[in-house]
Amino acid sequence: MKINKMMSALALAAAVTVPAIAQARPVTLTANLKNYGGSGAYVAIYLTDAKGVYKGTLWMAGPGISFYHYLRDWSRASGGNLADINGLTGASIGAGQTLSITLDLSDALINAGYQIRLDAAVRNMPPSKSEVVVSFDPAGKGKPVKGRRYIQSFQYDM
């Protein structure tokens, strides 16, 4: 499944930026899932600052809120705040499929120590906290990063 959505820079800027006026650019996040042999994966994609402090959710794949607590690092970091993910959710991602989303992210986030993090969980299989953790800087763009359990690779392009 390939999902391309353009999210409002205004909504995300309020959650993850400090400057009142910030430039934004489109950033495409792509997660390719392994053929792990289970049902659709729930994946939380979120930002933390240089100290690992949660700054906001970028996307949540998987609509069933009863399953979000299995996304352990996201749940702990965000406090499980469902208001934080309003408008940022989509379908779960099947084994062997690809999630691709495009968001407008503030330039203030780039090269400022922020990390993009992904947690993943699949029904009746062990969850994978910190499935992917990658620094959000120009040096990493377009470079696939291997996931720990369910994600074959993740990359961002800007």
Residue, then its C-alpha position, 0 to 999 in steps of 0.5 A: m500500500k502506498i499512501n501519499k498525503m500532504m499534511s498541513a505545515l501549520a498543524l505540525a509546526a504547532a506541535v514540533t517547532v519553537p520559532a513562531i515563523a518558520q520555513a517548511r519543506p516537503v519531506t517524504l518518509t518511506a518505510n518498507l515492511k518485511n514479509y514477516g508473515g503476520s497481519g498489518a503492522y501498526v507504526a508510529i512515526y514521531l520526533t524527539d529532540a537532541k535529549g530524546v524528549y518527545k516533540g510530536t507525532l508525524w504519522m500513525a499507521g493503524p486505526g485501532i486505538s486499543f493497539y497503540h499501547y503496544l507502540r511502547d516507546w511512542s506511548r511512553a514518550s507521548g503519554g498516549n495522548l490521542a489528541d496529538i494524533n488527530g488527523l495523522t492516522g491511516a491504515s495499518i501496513g501489510a507485510g511486504q508493503t510500503l508506507s510513503i507519506t509526504l509532510d511539510l516539516s519546518d526547516a528549524l528541525i533539520n540539523a538541530g539534533y532531532q531524531i525521527r523514530l518509528d515503533a512497530a507492532v503486529r497483532n499476536m507478534p512481539p512489539s518492536k519499540s525503537e524499530v528505527v531511530v535516525s537523526f534528521d539531517p541532510a547527511g541522512k537523506g535518501k539513505p535507507v536504515k534497516g529496521r529491527r524486526y518488522i521494517q526492512s528499511f526506512q528512509y527520508d527524502m527532502 
